[in-house]
Amino acid sequence: MNLTQKALNYLKAISAETISNAKSGHLGITLGASSILFALFKDHYNFDAGDTDFLNRDRLVLSAGHASALYYTLLSMFGFDISLQDLKNFRSYKSKTPGHPEYRVTDGVEISTGALGQGVANAVGMAIAESVMEERFNTVGFDIFNHYTYCFMGDGCLMEGVAQEAISLAGNLKLNKLIFLYDNNNVTIDGPLNLANKENVAKKFRAMGWSVINVANGNSYRACSSAIARAKKSKKPTIIIFNTTIGIGTEKEGTSSVHGAYLNQTELAAFKEKLGVKESFFIPSDVRELCMATTRRGKLEHEKWNQLLAMYSSTHPELYKNFLTFFDRKKINFERIMKNIAKFDGQSLRRINHNALCELAYQCPQLIGGTADLAPSSLAYIDNAGNFSAGNRRGKNIHFGVREHAMGAIMNGIAVYEDFITFDSTFLMFSNYMLPALRMRALMKLPVMSFFTHDSIAVGQDGPSHQPIENLTQLRCIIGNTVFRPCDYKELVAGYQYCLKNYKPVAFALSRQDIPHVDNTSFELALNGGYTLIDCGQKVDVILVATGSEVPLAVSMAKELAKKHKVNVVSMPSLEVFEQQPVSYKQKVLPKDALCVFVEMSNDTKPLKVLPKNTYLYEVESYQFSGNGETVVDKAGFNVKALSKFVENKIKQQF
C-alpha cells in the first residue's frame, strides 16, 4: 500500500469513528466523498493553517454540510486548530465540531452551511468577490488575487431552487475561478435519486455556460486530483461530476440506508480492518508528515505572496495604498451622508435611500450590491457605478435577475469573503423568497443591508398578491435580524450606521410613496430604536407609536386627540433595537401607566412583546383589494377619523 492510499484509509477510518463515537452523523457521504476532498486538500487547496485569514487563500464551501465529519477530519489532519479530541467531541454541546459547519466556530470553516443549496450560492458570491479584487488590484506580473473558490455539493444541493438560480447567474458572469465538486452518488434519503430527479446534469450545466468534467470513478484519488487540475485551467466556471458510491466499504454501500447511519462497534472494527487501521483516533507519523508537506507548501505560498505584495508596494504605490484602505469602514462619515440627502426629505424612502447609497458609494469603494430585476422600482442602485458583468468586474451594481433567494445567499458569500459593504433589494412582498438566506445571514451576523421597498398596502393597484401585510412579522421573527422602518432620511441613515458599525444584518422596509416631512425626528435617538417625537410635557394619557409612513398619520392624530387628552407620539423605526435599550430608557419613552396604541400597516404581534402591557395594535387585519394606493390605505382605516374612533374607544374602556 502506498503512503497516499494509507493516508486516505486513515481519513476514512477516523471519519467513520468520529460518527460512531457520536452515534450521530452522515456516514454515507463521508466515505463516498473522501477521495474527492482528500485530493483537493493534498494537491490543490491553497491555505495557510496558521493564518486562516490569508487574503489570497482558496475558499472551500461545504454546501453539503452533512459531510462535516469528513471535513473536520481533513482539517485536523492538515494542521488546522482541530485536535483528535475535538473529533471525539463531534456533535457535542458547544464543541468546535458541531453537526454542520459553523462560521467563526471551527478553524478553517469559511461559512455556515447545512441548509442544502445555500452553499452553492455562497460560493458564487465568493467567486464574484475574488473577481472584483482581481480586476481592481492585479497588474502585469503581480497577481495579488489569484485563488479559487471550491464548492462541494451533492444531489440534494442541486435539487434546491436557490442552487439553480445561482448556477445560472454564475454561468452568465463567466466566473472561471469557481469550481464545483459534485458528489454524484445517485442516492437520497428517500431512495434512488431517480425517484425525484432524472435530469442530465452535464447538459444542464453546459446550457448555462459551464465547463463540465466527468469522472467515472469518483472514489479514485488519482482520477479526482487529475480532474481538479483540469478544472483550474478552464475559462468558465466548472463542475466536476464525480460518480461515487455512497458509504463505500460498508455492508450498506450504494443504498439510502447508509445516508444518516453510523457503524456499531462490531461494524466499525470490521470496516477498519478492511482499511488496515488498528488504532483509534490516531494519525501515524508518516501520514501526518504527508499531510504536513501540503500544509508547509501552503505556508510557503503565503510567504511568497507577502514578498510579492512587498514588491507591489514599491512598484505600484498608489494601488498598494488603495489596497490597504479598500475595506476600511471606520472612515464612513454618516453625518455627511445625512447632510447631503436632507434635500430629499418629504420624498419616498426608496428614493431617499437611492441617494444615500450613492453618497455611501462615494466614500466606500468596497460597496457592491444589486436587485432582483427591480432597480428602476426599488431604486437600490448606485449612479454612474457601472453594472457588474463578465466584461466589467468593476461594476458596483449586480443584476441578479428574478432570483431573490440566490441574491440573498450570494450577498452572504460576498460579505463573508472580506469586509465588503453589501446590499440586496426587492419588494418587501418578495422577501419571502429570501427567508432561508436571511436566516443564515442572521446566524452568522453578516452586516448586509436589505432594502425592501413597496413596504405596505399603499402599493395599491398591484393588489393583495403584492401587499406585504405579514412580511414585517416574518422578518422580525428571525433571531438576530434587525428591521428598520424609517419615516425619513435621518432614521434611514441611523439604520445604515447600526448595520455597518455593529456588524449586524439590517432589513430596511422602505415606502414606495412619498412621506410628508415630520418635525423633531432625530438621527441620534433613532439609534435607540424608538424615541419620543411629540412630548405633551405632562403626565401622558395616550402614546401613539408608529413606524415608517404611519408616523405622519400618528402626528396628525395627536393633534386631533390633544383637544381632549394628553398625547405623546413615539417614532419606532426598529422594535429590535428599542428592545435592547435599558429599562429606564424604555420606561421614559413609554410610561407603563399610559394607554399605548401601535400604528402600522402590518399584522405583526411583536409590538405586544416589546411595548408595555396596555398596548393595542392598530394594524391591517385582512388582505386588501386592488385599487389606488391612497384609496386602499383609506379603506383599510389608516386615516385620522378611523384611528380617532379606535383610540377613543380604547380610552373609554381603560378609564
DRENVO-845741 format. One line per field, with one value per residue (C-alpha): z, x, y; residue number from 0. Coordinates in steps of 0.5 Angstrom, whole numbers, padded with zeros to 4 digits, always signed. Example, Ala and Ser with C-alpha at 12.3 -4.5 7.8 and 13.67 -1.06 7.14 Angstrom:
REM DRENVO-845741
pz	(+0016, +0014)
px	(+0025, +0027)
py	(-0009, -0002)
nr	(0, 1)
REM end
This chain:
REM DRENVO-845741
pz	(+0000, -0002, +0003, +0000, +0000, +0007, +0009, +0005, +0009, +0016, +0014, +0012, +0019, +0023, +0020, +0021, +0028, +0029, +0027, +0031, +0037, +0037, +0035, +0030, +0023, +0016, +0014, +0007, +0004, +0009, +0006, -0001, -0002, +0002, -0005, -0007, -0001, +0000, -0007, -0006, +0000, -0001, -0008, -0010, -0004, -0002, +0005, +0011, +0017, +0021, +0019, +0016, +0014, +0009, +0004, -0002, +0000, -0003, -0001, +0000, +0002, +0004, +0001, +0003, +0010, +0013, +0011, +0017, +0020, +0014, +0013, +0021, +0020, +0014, +0018, +0023, +0019, +0015, +0021, +0023, +0030, +0031, +0035, +0035, +0042, +0038, +0033, +0039, +0041, +0035, +0035, +0043, +0046, +0045, +0041, +0036, +0031, +0031, +0027, +0021, +0019, +0023, +0021, +0027, +0031, +0027, +0025, +0017, +0016, +0011, +0012, +0016, +0012, +0012, +0009, +0002, -0003, +0001, +0000, -0008, -0008, -0002, -0007, -0013, -0008, -0006, -0013, -0015, -0009, -0012, -0019, -0016, -0013, -0018, -0023, -0018, -0016, -0020, -0026, -0030, -0026, -0020, -0019, -0012, -0012, -0016, -0012, -0013, -0010, -0009, -0007, -0005, -0006, -0007, -0011, -0005, -0006, -0014, -0013, -0009, -0013, -0010, -0013, -0020, -0019, -0017, -0022, -0028, -0026, -0025, -0032, -0035, -0031, -0033, -0026, -0028, -0021, -0019, -0019, -0016, -0014, -0015, -0011, -0015, -0012, -0014, -0008, -0003, +0004, +0001, -0004, -0011, -0014, -0020, -0015, -0016, -0021, -0028, -0031, -0035, -0030, -0035, -0041, -0036, -0034, -0041, -0043, -0037, -0039, -0035, -0037, -0035, -0033, -0032, -0027, -0028, -0021, -0016, -0011, -0014, -0011, -0018, -0022, -0017, -0017, -0024, -0026, -0021, -0024, -0031, -0028, -0026, -0033, -0035, -0038, -0035, -0028, -0028, -0025, -0024, -0024, -0019, -0020, -0013, -0008, -0002, +0004, +0000, +0004, +0009, +0008, +0006, +0001, -0005, -0001, +0002, +0009, +0010, +0009, +0016, +0019, +0024, +0025, +0031, +0035, +0031, +0024, +0026, +0028, +0021, +0017, +0020, +0019, +0011, +0011, +0015, +0021, +0028, +0032, +0035, +0033, +0031, +0026, +0024, +0024, +0016, +0015, +0019, +0015, +0008, +0010, +0013, +0007, +0004, +0010, +0009, +0002, +0004, +0009, +0004, -0002, +0004, +0005, -0003, -0003, +0002, -0001, -0008, -0004, -0001, -0009, -0011, -0005, -0009, -0016, -0015, -0009, -0011, -0012, -0006, -0002, -0004, -0003, +0005, +0005, +0001, +0007, +0012, +0014, +0020, +0015, +0014, +0015, +0017, +0018, +0011, +0008, +0012, +0011, +0003, +0003, +0007, +0001, -0001, +0005, +0004, -0002, -0002, +0003, -0003, -0007, -0001, +0000, -0007, -0006, +0001, -0003, -0008, -0002, +0001, -0005, -0006, +0001, +0000, -0006, -0003, -0003, -0008, -0009, -0013, -0014, -0016, -0023, -0020, -0020, -0023, -0018, -0011, -0014, -0010, -0015, -0015, -0020, -0025, -0022, -0028, -0028, -0025, -0031, -0035, -0038, -0033, -0026, -0023, -0024, -0017, -0019, -0019, -0024, -0020, -0025, -0022, -0017, -0010, -0006, -0009, -0009, -0001, -0001, -0006, -0002, +0004, +0000, -0002, +0006, +0009, +0004, +0007, +0009, +0003, +0004, +0001, +0000, -0004, -0005, -0008, -0006, +0001, -0001, -0004, +0002, +0003, -0003, +0001, +0008, +0009, +0006, +0011, +0017, +0015, +0015, +0022, +0025, +0022, +0024, +0017, +0016, +0010, +0008, +0005, +0002, +0002, -0002, -0003, +0004, +0005, +0003, +0000, -0006, -0008, -0015, -0015, -0011, -0005, -0008, -0007, -0001, +0005, +0011, +0014, +0012, +0017, +0022, +0018, +0018, +0026, +0028, +0025, +0031, +0030, +0024, +0025, +0022, +0021, +0018, +0018, +0017, +0014, +0012, +0019, +0021, +0015, +0016, +0023, +0020, +0016, +0022, +0026, +0021, +0019, +0026, +0030, +0024, +0024, +0019, +0018, +0013, +0011, +0010, +0005, +0003, -0005, -0004, -0001, +0006, +0009, +0013, +0020, +0025, +0031, +0028, +0031, +0028, +0035, +0038, +0032, +0034, +0040, +0036, +0039, +0042, +0043, +0037, +0041, +0048, +0051, +0057, +0063, +0065, +0059, +0058, +0051, +0047, +0039, +0037, +0029, +0024, +0017, +0013, +0019, +0023, +0020, +0021, +0028, +0029, +0025, +0030, +0036, +0034, +0034, +0041, +0044, +0044, +0050, +0052, +0054, +0048, +0046, +0039, +0039, +0033, +0033, +0027, +0030, +0035, +0036, +0037, +0042, +0046, +0047, +0051, +0059, +0062, +0065, +0058, +0055, +0061, +0060, +0053, +0054, +0061, +0063, +0066, +0059, +0054, +0048, +0041, +0036, +0029, +0023, +0016, +0018, +0022, +0027, +0034, +0036, +0039, +0044, +0047, +0046, +0049, +0055, +0057, +0056, +0048, +0043, +0036, +0030, +0024, +0018, +0019, +0012, +0005, +0001, -0005, -0011, -0012, -0012, -0006, -0002, -0003, -0001, +0005, +0007, +0006, +0011, +0016, +0016, +0017, +0023, +0023, +0024, +0028, +0033, +0034, +0035, +0040, +0044, +0045, +0048, +0052, +0055, +0056, +0060, +0064)
px	(+0000, +0003, +0003, -0002, -0007, -0005, -0007, -0014, -0015, -0014, -0018, -0024, -0023, -0022, -0028, -0032, -0030, -0032, -0039, -0039, -0037, -0042, -0047, -0050, -0048, -0048, -0043, -0045, -0043, -0037, -0034, -0036, -0033, -0027, -0023, -0025, -0024, -0017, -0015, -0017, -0013, -0007, -0006, -0010, -0012, -0008, -0009, -0005, -0007, -0003, -0007, -0014, -0015, -0009, -0013, -0011, -0013, -0017, -0024, -0028, -0035, -0038, -0045, -0047, -0045, -0047, -0041, -0038, -0034, -0030, -0029, -0027, -0022, -0019, -0018, -0015, -0010, -0008, -0006, -0012, -0013, -0018, -0015, -0017, -0020, -0025, -0026, -0028, -0033, -0036, -0044, -0043, -0046, -0041, -0036, -0031, -0034, -0042, -0046, -0046, -0040, -0041, -0037, -0033, -0034, -0029, -0022, -0022, -0029, -0031, -0038, -0044, -0047, -0052, -0059, -0058, -0056, -0054, -0047, -0048, -0050, -0045, -0039, -0042, -0041, -0034, -0032, -0035, -0031, -0025, -0026, -0027, -0021, -0017, -0019, -0018, -0011, -0008, -0003, +0002, +0007, +0003, -0003, -0004, -0011, -0011, -0015, -0020, -0027, -0029, -0036, -0037, -0044, -0049, -0055, -0059, -0056, -0057, -0064, -0065, -0068, -0063, -0057, -0061, -0061, -0054, -0051, -0055, -0052, -0045, -0045, -0047, -0042, -0037, -0033, -0028, -0024, -0031, -0030, -0036, -0034, -0041, -0041, -0046, -0048, -0055, -0058, -0062, -0065, -0072, -0068, -0065, -0064, -0069, -0075, -0075, -0070, -0068, -0065, -0058, -0054, -0048, -0052, -0056, -0049, -0047, -0053, -0052, -0045, -0041, -0035, -0036, -0032, -0034, -0030, -0032, -0029, -0030, -0027, -0021, -0016, -0012, -0018, -0020, -0014, -0013, -0020, -0019, -0012, -0016, -0022, -0017, -0015, -0022, -0024, -0031, -0034, -0033, -0037, -0033, -0038, -0035, -0039, -0038, -0041, -0045, -0042, -0037, -0033, -0039, -0045, -0050, -0046, -0050, -0056, -0060, -0060, -0053, -0054, -0055, -0052, -0047, -0043, -0043, -0037, -0037, -0038, -0033, -0028, -0029, -0029, -0022, -0019, -0021, -0017, -0011, -0013, -0012, -0011, -0017, -0017, -0010, -0005, +0001, +0007, +0008, +0001, +0002, +0008, +0005, -0001, +0004, +0008, +0002, +0001, +0008, +0007, +0001, +0005, +0011, +0006, +0003, +0010, +0011, +0005, +0008, +0014, +0010, +0006, +0012, +0015, +0008, +0008, +0014, +0013, +0005, +0005, -0002, -0005, -0002, -0005, -0012, -0011, -0009, -0015, -0020, -0024, -0024, -0031, -0028, -0028, -0035, -0038, -0045, -0047, -0044, -0049, -0055, -0053, -0052, -0059, -0063, -0066, -0070, -0074, -0081, -0080, -0081, -0076, -0074, -0072, -0068, -0065, -0062, -0059, -0056, -0053, -0050, -0047, -0044, -0041, -0037, -0034, -0033, -0030, -0032, -0039, -0043, -0050, -0056, -0063, -0067, -0069, -0072, -0067, -0072, -0077, -0073, -0068, -0063, -0057, -0051, -0051, -0045, -0042, -0043, -0046, -0042, -0041, -0037, -0034, -0034, -0031, -0031, -0039, -0042, -0049, -0050, -0056, -0059, -0065, -0071, -0067, -0069, -0066, -0060, -0059, -0059, -0055, -0050, -0049, -0048, -0042, -0039, -0040, -0036, -0031, -0028, -0030, -0034, -0040, -0046, -0053, -0059, -0066, -0073, -0080, -0082, -0087, -0082, -0077, -0081, -0077, -0070, -0072, -0067, -0061, -0063, -0064, -0057, -0054, -0057, -0054, -0047, -0048, -0046, -0047, -0051, -0057, -0063, -0067, -0075, -0079, -0086, -0087, -0094, -0101, -0100, -0097, -0105, -0106, -0102, -0107, -0106, -0101, -0096, -0099, -0094, -0098, -0095, -0088, -0085, -0087, -0083, -0077, -0078, -0078, -0071, -0067, -0061, -0064, -0066, -0071, -0071, -0077, -0075, -0080, -0075, -0067, -0065, -0068, -0065, -0058, -0059, -0060, -0054, -0050, -0053, -0051, -0044, -0041, -0045, -0043, -0051, -0055, -0061, -0067, -0070, -0077, -0078, -0084, -0086, -0090, -0088, -0088, -0089, -0084, -0084, -0082, -0077, -0074, -0067, -0061, -0058, -0065, -0066, -0060, -0064, -0069, -0075, -0076, -0081, -0083, -0088, -0088, -0094, -0090, -0095, -0097, -0099, -0106, -0104, -0098, -0098, -0093, -0092, -0087, -0085, -0090, -0095, -0091, -0094, -0101, -0100, -0097, -0104, -0108, -0104, -0107, -0114, -0113, -0110, -0116, -0119, -0113, -0105, -0102, -0095, -0092, -0086, -0083, -0081, -0076, -0073, -0077, -0071, -0066, -0071, -0072, -0064, -0065, -0064, -0071, -0070, -0070, -0076, -0080, -0078, -0081, -0087, -0089, -0093, -0099, -0101, -0105, -0101, -0103, -0098, -0100, -0097, -0100, -0098, -0101, -0095, -0096, -0088, -0090, -0094, -0088, -0083, -0088, -0092, -0098, -0103, -0101, -0107, -0105, -0108, -0106, -0108, -0113, -0114, -0112, -0114, -0117, -0113, -0114, -0111, -0106, -0109, -0116, -0113, -0110, -0116, -0121, -0116, -0118, -0111, -0114, -0115, -0122, -0122, -0116, -0119, -0125, -0121, -0117, -0123, -0126, -0120, -0119, -0127, -0125, -0119, -0122)
py	(+0000, +0007, +0013, +0016, +0011, +0009, +0017, +0016, +0010, +0013, +0019, +0014, +0011, +0017, +0020, +0014, +0013, +0020, +0019, +0012, +0016, +0021, +0016, +0021, +0024, +0022, +0016, +0015, +0022, +0022, +0015, +0016, +0023, +0022, +0021, +0028, +0032, +0029, +0030, +0037, +0038, +0034, +0037, +0043, +0047, +0053, +0055, +0057, +0053, +0058, +0064, +0063, +0070, +0070, +0074, +0070, +0063, +0059, +0058, +0052, +0052, +0045, +0046, +0039, +0041, +0034, +0032, +0035, +0029, +0028, +0036, +0036, +0030, +0033, +0040, +0036, +0032, +0038, +0042, +0047, +0048, +0042, +0036, +0029, +0031, +0036, +0030, +0026, +0031, +0031, +0034, +0035, +0041, +0048, +0043, +0046, +0041, +0042, +0038, +0042, +0047, +0054, +0060, +0063, +0057, +0052, +0054, +0054, +0054, +0059, +0060, +0056, +0051, +0045, +0048, +0045, +0049, +0055, +0054, +0054, +0061, +0063, +0060, +0064, +0070, +0069, +0068, +0075, +0078, +0075, +0077, +0084, +0084, +0081, +0087, +0092, +0091, +0086, +0088, +0085, +0081, +0082, +0077, +0080, +0076, +0069, +0064, +0059, +0058, +0051, +0048, +0041, +0039, +0033, +0031, +0035, +0041, +0041, +0040, +0046, +0052, +0057, +0053, +0053, +0061, +0062, +0057, +0060, +0067, +0065, +0062, +0069, +0072, +0067, +0066, +0062, +0061, +0058, +0050, +0046, +0039, +0035, +0028, +0024, +0018, +0018, +0017, +0021, +0020, +0017, +0012, +0012, +0019, +0018, +0017, +0025, +0027, +0024, +0030, +0031, +0035, +0035, +0038, +0043, +0046, +0047, +0050, +0055, +0057, +0052, +0047, +0040, +0035, +0028, +0023, +0016, +0013, +0019, +0014, +0014, +0019, +0020, +0021, +0026, +0030, +0030, +0033, +0038, +0040, +0041, +0045, +0050, +0051, +0053, +0060, +0058, +0056, +0049, +0043, +0036, +0031, +0025, +0019, +0016, +0010, +0013, +0009, +0005, +0000, -0002, -0007, -0002, +0002, +0004, +0005, +0010, +0007, +0009, +0016, +0018, +0012, +0010, +0004, +0000, -0002, -0009, -0006, -0001, -0006, -0010, -0003, -0001, -0008, -0007, -0001, -0004, +0001, -0002, +0005, +0009, +0016, +0016, +0019, +0015, +0020, +0018, +0020, +0026, +0028, +0027, +0032, +0037, +0037, +0040, +0045, +0047, +0049, +0053, +0057, +0058, +0060, +0065, +0068, +0068, +0072, +0077, +0078, +0080, +0085, +0088, +0089, +0091, +0097, +0099, +0099, +0101, +0105, +0108, +0102, +0099, +0105, +0104, +0096, +0098, +0102, +0099, +0095, +0101, +0103, +0107, +0113, +0113, +0120, +0118, +0126, +0128, +0123, +0125, +0133, +0131, +0128, +0132, +0136, +0130, +0130, +0129, +0124, +0117, +0113, +0109, +0115, +0118, +0111, +0111, +0118, +0115, +0109, +0114, +0118, +0112, +0109, +0116, +0114, +0107, +0103, +0097, +0098, +0093, +0090, +0090, +0088, +0082, +0085, +0091, +0097, +0102, +0101, +0100, +0105, +0101, +0102, +0107, +0112, +0112, +0106, +0101, +0094, +0088, +0083, +0078, +0084, +0089, +0087, +0094, +0095, +0096, +0094, +0087, +0085, +0078, +0077, +0075, +0071, +0073, +0067, +0067, +0074, +0074, +0068, +0071, +0077, +0073, +0070, +0077, +0079, +0073, +0074, +0080, +0087, +0089, +0093, +0089, +0091, +0087, +0089, +0087, +0089, +0087, +0082, +0078, +0078, +0071, +0068, +0070, +0068, +0062, +0066, +0072, +0067, +0064, +0072, +0073, +0067, +0069, +0076, +0079, +0086, +0086, +0091, +0089, +0095, +0092, +0097, +0098, +0096, +0097, +0096, +0103, +0099, +0099, +0097, +0091, +0088, +0083, +0079, +0085, +0088, +0086, +0085, +0079, +0081, +0085, +0080, +0075, +0079, +0081, +0074, +0072, +0072, +0077, +0080, +0088, +0091, +0099, +0102, +0109, +0115, +0120, +0121, +0121, +0115, +0111, +0113, +0111, +0104, +0105, +0106, +0101, +0096, +0098, +0100, +0094, +0089, +0086, +0085, +0090, +0089, +0096, +0097, +0103, +0107, +0107, +0113, +0120, +0121, +0128, +0132, +0130, +0135, +0133, +0127, +0125, +0121, +0120, +0118, +0113, +0109, +0107, +0104, +0109, +0116, +0121, +0125, +0130, +0131, +0134, +0136, +0133, +0126, +0123, +0119, +0116, +0115, +0114, +0109, +0109, +0106, +0109, +0112, +0112, +0117, +0123, +0120, +0119, +0126, +0129, +0124, +0127, +0134, +0132, +0128, +0133, +0137, +0132, +0128, +0129, +0125, +0124, +0121, +0116, +0114, +0107, +0105, +0099, +0095, +0090, +0096, +0099, +0092, +0092, +0099, +0100, +0099, +0106, +0109, +0105, +0107, +0114, +0114, +0109, +0110, +0104, +0107, +0111, +0108, +0106, +0105, +0102, +0104, +0100, +0097, +0090, +0085, +0084, +0082, +0083, +0090, +0086, +0083, +0090, +0095, +0096, +0091, +0096, +0097, +0096, +0094, +0099, +0094, +0091, +0085, +0083, +0083, +0089, +0090, +0093, +0100, +0107, +0107, +0112, +0109, +0103, +0106, +0110, +0104, +0100, +0105, +0109, +0116, +0121, +0119, +0112, +0112, +0117, +0113, +0107, +0111, +0114, +0107, +0104, +0110, +0109, +0102, +0104, +0110)
nr	(0, 1, 2, 3, 4, 5, 6, 7, 8, 9, 10, 11, 12, 13, 14, 15, 16, 17, 18, 19, 20, 21, 22, 23, 24, 25, 26, 27, 28, 29, 30, 31, 32, 33, 34, 35, 36, 37, 38, 39, 40, 41, 42, 43, 44, 45, 46, 47, 48, 49, 50, 51, 52, 53, 54, 55, 56, 57, 58, 59, 60, 61, 62, 63, 64, 65, 66, 67, 68, 69, 70, 71, 72, 73, 74, 75, 76, 77, 78, 79, 80, 81, 82, 83, 84, 85, 86, 87, 88, 89, 90, 91, 92, 93, 94, 95, 96, 97, 98, 99, 100, 101, 102, 103, 104, 105, 106, 107, 108, 109, 110, 111, 112, 113, 114, 115, 116, 117, 118, 119, 120, 121, 122, 123, 124, 125, 126, 127, 128, 129, 130, 131, 132, 133, 134, 135, 136, 137, 138, 139, 140, 141, 142, 143, 144, 145, 146, 147, 148, 149, 150, 151, 152, 153, 154, 155, 156, 157, 158, 159, 160, 161, 162, 163, 164, 165, 166, 167, 168, 169, 170, 171, 172, 173, 174, 175, 176, 177, 178, 179, 180, 181, 182, 183, 184, 185, 186, 187, 188, 189, 190, 191, 192, 193, 194, 195, 196, 197, 198, 199, 200, 201, 202, 203, 204, 205, 206, 207, 208, 209, 210, 211, 212, 213, 214, 215, 216, 217, 218, 219, 220, 221, 222, 223, 224, 225, 226, 227, 228, 229, 230, 231, 232, 233, 234, 235, 236, 237, 238, 239, 240, 241, 242, 243, 244, 245, 246, 247, 248, 249, 250, 251, 252, 253, 254, 255, 256, 257, 258, 259, 260, 261, 262, 263, 264, 265, 266, 267, 268, 269, 270, 271, 272, 273, 274, 275, 276, 277, 278, 279, 280, 281, 282, 283, 284, 285, 286, 287, 288, 289, 290, 291, 292, 293, 294, 295, 296, 297, 298, 299, 300, 301, 302, 303, 304, 305, 306, 307, 308, 309, 310, 311, 312, 313, 314, 315, 316, 317, 318, 319, 320, 321, 322, 323, 324, 325, 326, 327, 328, 329, 330, 331, 332, 333, 334, 335, 336, 337, 338, 339, 340, 341, 342, 343, 344, 345, 346, 347, 348, 349, 350, 351, 352, 353, 354, 355, 356, 357, 358, 359, 360, 361, 362, 363, 364, 365, 366, 367, 368, 369, 370, 371, 372, 373, 374, 375, 376, 377, 378, 379, 380, 381, 382, 383, 384, 385, 386, 387, 388, 389, 390, 391, 392, 393, 394, 395, 396, 397, 398, 399, 400, 401, 402, 403, 404, 405, 406, 407, 408, 409, 410, 411, 412, 413, 414, 415, 416, 417, 418, 419, 420, 421, 422, 423, 424, 425, 426, 427, 428, 429, 430, 431, 432, 433, 434, 435, 436, 437, 438, 439, 440, 441, 442, 443, 444, 445, 446, 447, 448, 449, 450, 451, 452, 453, 454, 455, 456, 457, 458, 459, 460, 461, 462, 463, 464, 465, 466, 467, 468, 469, 470, 471, 472, 473, 474, 475, 476, 477, 478, 479, 480, 481, 482, 483, 484, 485, 486, 487, 488, 489, 490, 491, 492, 493, 494, 495, 496, 497, 498, 499, 500, 501, 502, 503, 504, 505, 506, 507, 508, 509, 510, 511, 512, 513, 514, 515, 516, 517, 518, 519, 520, 521, 522, 523, 524, 525, 526, 527, 528, 529, 530, 531, 532, 533, 534, 535, 536, 537, 538, 539, 540, 541, 542, 543, 544, 545, 546, 547, 548, 549, 550, 551, 552, 553, 554, 555, 556, 557, 558, 559, 560, 561, 562, 563, 564, 565, 566, 567, 568, 569, 570, 571, 572, 573, 574, 575, 576, 577, 578, 579, 580, 581, 582, 583, 584, 585, 586, 587, 588, 589, 590, 591, 592, 593, 594, 595, 596, 597, 598, 599, 600, 601, 602, 603, 604, 605, 606, 607, 608, 609, 610, 611, 612, 613, 614, 615, 616, 617, 618, 619, 620, 621, 622, 623, 624, 625, 626, 627, 628, 629, 630, 631, 632, 633, 634, 635, 636, 637, 638, 639, 640, 641, 642, 643, 644, 645, 646, 647, 648, 649, 650, 651, 652, 653, 654)
REM end
